Amino acid sequence: MSADYRPIDCAVYSGYELAIMHRQRLRMHWRDVDGNCCIGTLRPLDLKTEASKEEFLFVEDLDGRHFRIRLDRIVSAEAVILQKDVR
């Protein structure tokens, strides 16, 4: 495990799993690798644990770009419904 990685609560992890299953967009606030504050509306795609035991959320932004966020760098996440998601 990376020396600075801090595992997240299981209930929070389960919430990300549910968001992935339901293709739910999340309004997220996180810190990037350099500690910069980031905010965006993202669709969670997958969760993965690296060999180092660090856990990541793989996401897609509104422009279709894919990237990953280390779970302990996520400050907050809340479900959002965009007009284009309403059918």
Helices and strands as residue ranges (DSSP letters): H 10-21, E 25-31, E 37-49, E 55-61, E 66-70, G 71-73, E 74-80, G 83-85
